[in-house]
Amino acid sequence: MELVREWADYESSTGGVAAFLARPACASGPVPAVVVIQEIWGVDQHIQDIVERFANSGYLALAPDLYSAGSGRPPALEASRIDGAKAFMNSIPPAEWMTVLSDETLRNKELAKLPDGEGAKVAETIGTLFGRARGSSSHDLETLVSAVGFLGSHPACEGRSIGVVGFCMGGGLSAQLACSDANIDAAAIFYGASPGADQVSQIRCPIRGFYGQNDPNIVSGLPGFAKELEKAGIDYDLRIYPDTPHAFFNDTRPSYRQEAARDAWGSLLAFFAVALGSVPTLSAADWATENSKG
């Protein structure tokens, strides 16, 4: 399918935001839209690929660059610096990621293995990325609420439903957005933190979640999340894949798990197909009945 791909700009209360957008070129009218929320690594090739996958499936898809909003991107968050930090983390087995991030002594030992000067840059970028992730959720939510508004008024989507999906840091933001924006018609969470119990009752859309069993910091919050979703009467399904790590959907990282990723993607498309506007169909028996009337 031929796609229209572009970097678009929209305004938010947090400032101007750059976003990667893709849509089917052959669409004859408005189509449903999906906000794709980045991992901590930004709107990299993996996130752009997901945007294009949605466009190939008939959606207008948009991935806001959360690091572009406001006063500008600091040097530590330039794309090349983030790529270096990601390469460093990729050199560590997925099962050890959280240990390395939380243990400064161990992290410095691994950083010391990098060429002269590189360790300090990677350390600064990792500190900036994860420090920002811990303290910027309200800022990012404002940016994302504006993204939903931008899509809602976009000629390629106007009047159609809007869904949201996020990965890792973006997964937690997807859940938060579902709690705070009534204009969301469906939300999906890939290995992101669950919202607080006091927030779940504010959700007004169906929820789907996809997680790896070997991601204890995330999955430990799922029983409580499921309990609150049940209590609030929300349509939900939280799926945990056995023997699967964090970031199993990212096919650019050693954590990628093909079978879990395939199942999750198929389930996600089926979910959005229904929640964002299913197409009426006829069974063979119904067709025969209709045809006999002629």
C-alpha positions in Angstrom: 0.0 0.0 0.0 1.2 3.5 -0.8 1.5 5.6 2.3 1.7 9.3 3.0 4.5 9.8 5.5 5.5 13.1 7.1 6.7 14.9 10.1 3.9 17.1 11.3 3.8 19.9 13.8 1.0 20.6 16.2 0.6 23.0 19.2 0.2 21.9 22.8 0.1 23.7 26.1 3.6 22.4 26.5 4.8 24.1 23.2 5.2 23.1 19.6 5.4 19.3 19.1 6.9 17.4 16.2 5.2 14.1 15.4 5.7 11.3 12.8 2.5 10.7 10.9 1.5 8.1 8.3 -1.8 7.3 6.5 -3.0 5.3 3.5 -2.7 7.4 0.3 -5.6 5.6 -1.2 -8.2 6.4 1.5 -11.4 7.9 0.0 -12.5 9.5 3.2 -11.7 9.9 6.9 -10.3 6.8 8.7 -9.9 5.9 12.4 -6.7 7.1 14.0 -4.2 5.8 16.5 -1.8 7.7 18.7 1.4 5.6 19.1 3.3 6.6 22.2 7.1 6.1 22.2 9.3 4.0 24.4 11.9 5.9 26.4 14.1 5.8 23.3 11.9 8.3 21.5 10.3 8.2 18.1 13.0 5.9 16.7 12.9 3.5 13.7 10.9 1.0 15.8 8.2 3.5 16.6 8.1 4.8 13.1 7.7 1.3 11.8 4.7 0.7 14.1 3.1 4.0 12.8 3.6 2.7 9.3 2.1 -0.7 10.2 -1.0 1.0 11.4 -1.2 3.1 8.2 -0.9 -0.1 6.2 -3.8 -1.4 8.1 -6.0 1.6 7.1 -5.4 4.0 10.0 -4.1 7.5 10.4 -1.3 7.0 12.9 0.7 9.6 14.8 3.7 9.3 17.1 4.4 12.5 19.0 8.1 13.2 19.8 7.7 13.9 23.5 11.3 15.1 23.7 10.6 17.9 21.1 7.8 19.6 23.2 8.5 22.8 24.9 11.9 24.6 25.1 13.7 22.2 22.8 15.7 19.0 23.0 18.7 19.0 25.3 22.0 17.7 23.8 21.8 14.5 25.9 18.6 13.6 24.1 19.8 14.0 20.5 19.0 11.0 18.4 22.7 9.9 18.1 23.1 10.1 21.9 20.0 8.0 22.5 21.1 5.4 20.0 24.4 5.1 21.9 22.5 4.6 25.2 20.3 2.0 23.6 23.2 0.2 22.2 24.8 0.1 25.6 21.6 -1.4 27.1 21.3 -3.9 24.3 24.8 -5.2 25.2 23.3 -6.3 28.5 21.0 -9.4 28.8 17.4 -8.3 29.2 17.1 -10.1 32.5 19.8 -7.8 33.9 18.4 -4.4 32.6 16.7 -3.3 35.8 19.6 -4.4 37.9 22.0 -2.3 35.9 19.7 0.7 35.9 19.2 0.6 39.6 22.7 -0.3 40.7 25.0 2.6 40.1 28.2 0.6 40.9 27.3 -2.1 38.5 26.3 0.4 35.8 29.6 2.3 36.1 31.5 -1.0 35.8 29.7 -1.7 32.5 30.1 1.8 31.3 33.9 1.6 31.9 34.1 -1.0 29.1 33.1 1.6 26.5 35.7 3.6 24.5 37.2 6.7 26.1 34.7 9.5 26.4 31.7 7.3 25.4 30.9 6.1 28.9 30.4 9.6 30.2 28.1 10.5 27.4 26.0 7.3 27.7 25.8 7.8 31.5 24.5 11.4 31.0 21.9 10.3 28.4 20.7 7.4 30.5 20.4 9.7 33.6 18.5 12.3 31.5 16.1 9.7 30.0 15.2 7.8 33.1 15.2 10.9 35.3 12.8 12.6 32.9 10.6 9.5 32.8 10.2 9.6 36.5 9.1 13.3 36.7 7.4 14.4 33.4 4.2 12.4 33.2 1.9 15.4 33.5 3.9 17.3 30.9 3.7 14.4 28.5 0.0 13.8 29.1 -0.7 17.4 28.1 1.3 16.8 24.9 -0.7 13.6 24.2 -4.1 15.2 24.9 -3.2 17.8 22.3 -2.2 15.0 19.9 -5.7 13.5 20.3 -7.2 16.9 19.5 -4.9 17.3 16.5 -6.0 13.9 15.1 -9.7 14.6 15.8 -9.6 17.7 13.7 -7.3 16.3 11.0 -9.2 16.0 7.6 -8.0 12.4 7.3 -9.7 11.4 10.5 -12.4 14.0 11.3 -15.5 12.4 12.8 -13.9 9.0 13.3 -12.8 7.1 16.4 -9.3 7.5 18.0 -7.3 4.8 19.8 -4.0 4.9 21.7 -1.2 2.4 22.2 2.0 2.9 24.1 5.2 0.9 24.7 7.2 0.7 27.9 7.2 4.3 29.2 4.5 5.0 26.6 2.5 2.1 27.8 2.1 3.7 31.2 1.2 7.0 29.5 -1.4 5.2 27.4 -3.0 4.0 30.6 -2.8 7.5 32.0 -4.3 9.0 28.9 -7.3 6.6 29.1 -7.9 7.8 32.6 -7.8 11.5 31.7 -9.1 12.0 28.1 -12.8 11.0 27.4 -12.0 11.4 23.7 -10.1 8.1 23.6 -12.2 5.2 22.2 -9.8 2.4 22.9 -6.4 2.1 24.7 -3.7 -0.6 24.6 -0.7 -0.9 27.0 2.5 -2.8 26.1 4.5 -3.5 29.3 3.7 -0.2 30.9 3.1 0.8 34.5 -0.5 0.5 35.7 -2.4 3.6 36.8 -3.3 4.2 40.4 -6.4 2.6 41.9 -8.1 6.0 42.3 -7.7 6.7 38.6 -9.2 3.6 37.0 -12.8 4.6 37.6 -12.2 7.5 35.3 -11.6 5.2 32.3 -14.3 5.4 29.7 -12.9 3.0 27.0 -12.0 -0.7 26.6 -8.5 -1.6 27.7 -6.0 -4.2 26.4 -2.7 -5.0 27.9 0.3 -7.1 26.8 3.1 -8.1 29.2 6.0 -10.4 29.6 6.1 -12.7 32.6 9.8 -11.9 33.2 9.1 -8.3 33.9 8.3 -8.3 37.6 8.3 -4.6 38.2 5.4 -4.2 35.7 3.4 -7.4 36.1 3.4 -7.2 39.9 0.9 -4.3 39.5 -1.5 -6.2 37.3 -3.6 -8.1 39.9 -4.6 -4.8 41.5 -5.2 -3.1 38.1 -7.4 -6.0 37.0 -9.4 -5.8 40.2 -10.1 -2.1 39.8 -11.0 -2.5 36.1 -13.4 -5.3 37.1 -14.9 -3.1 39.9 -15.4 -0.2 37.4 -17.1 -2.5 34.8 -14.6 -1.8 32.1 -14.1 -4.1 29.2 -10.5 -5.3 29.6 -8.0 -8.1 28.8 -4.5 -8.1 30.4 -2.4 -10.7 28.7 0.9 -12.1 30.2 3.2 -14.1 28.0 5.1 -16.9 29.8 8.9 -16.7 29.9 8.9 -13.4 28.1 10.9 -10.3 29.0 10.2 -6.6 29.0 10.1 -5.0 25.5 9.3 -8.3 23.8 7.6 -6.4 20.9 10.6 -4.4 19.9 12.2 -6.2 17.0 15.3 -4.0 17.1 16.4 -5.3 20.5 17.6 -8.6 22.0 14.4 -8.8 24.1 12.3 -9.4 21.0 10.2 -12.6 21.1 8.6 -13.5 17.8 5.7 -15.6 19.0 4.5 -13.2 21.7 4.9 -10.2 19.3 2.9 -12.0 16.6 0.1 -12.9 18.9 0.0 -9.4 20.5 -0.1 -7.6 17.1 -2.9 -9.8 15.8 -4.9 -9.2 19.0 -4.2 -5.5 18.9 -5.4 -5.1 15.3 -8.6 -7.2 16.1 -9.3 -5.0 19.2 -8.9 -1.8 17.3 -11.0 -3.1 14.3 -13.9 -3.5 16.6 -13.4 -0.7 19.1 -12.6 2.0 16.5 -15.4 1.1 14.1 -16.3 -2.3 12.8 -17.6 -2.8 9.3 -21.1 -4.4 8.9 -20.9 -7.9 7.3 -23.3 -10.6 6.1 -23.0 -14.3 6.8 -23.5 -16.6 3.9 -26.9 -17.5 5.3 -27.9 -13.8 5.6 -26.7 -13.2 2.0 -28.7 -16.1 0.7 -31.8 -14.7 2.5 -31.2 -11.2 1.1 -30.5 -12.6 -2.4 -33.7 -14.7 -2.4 -35.8 -11.5 -1.9 -34.7 -10.3 -5.3 
